[in-house]
């Protein structure tokens, strides 16, 4: 028996549909605002990648699928003009997006708690910068906090490395 199964390339189908829609728009057959179509499609692709990562326990897929999904949400919100998101929010939003991606990796294995450190640090920095952009905090306050407290990040990373090594090197518990 041969095990030749036909595997569908969902990315290929997505490219065909997107290319056909672009061609029909260029030929003035239909009028499409691609930002309102492209970003939801990228959100779906990101969710599919995250789902595959969770089902196959691949952290890289979870991380980059989350990043793709979150950036797609950000750009969709910018394109529909429901929220006031200017271009200068991209930098602080990136901190939040990468922090959320680390948190998603943590959710695959709750014993891998050192992933919470970059998650919390990145989300905190991103939230502080977003609060300054919208006028809830002064810019100098955030920079002063970061200037004063950044060594805590080094301490937390070092502590996580020591505890992780101690946790991994401890002998397994005897089984009865």
Secondary structure, DSSP 8 states (H G I E B T S, - for coil): ---------HHHHHHHHHHHHHHHHHTTSS---THHHHHHHHHHHHHHHHHHHHHHT-HHHHHHHHHHHHHHHHHHHHHTTSS---TTHHHHHHHHHHHHHHHHHHHH-TT-TTHHHHHHHHHHHHHHHHHHHTTSS-HHHHHHHHHHHHHHHHHHHHHHHHHHHHHHHS------
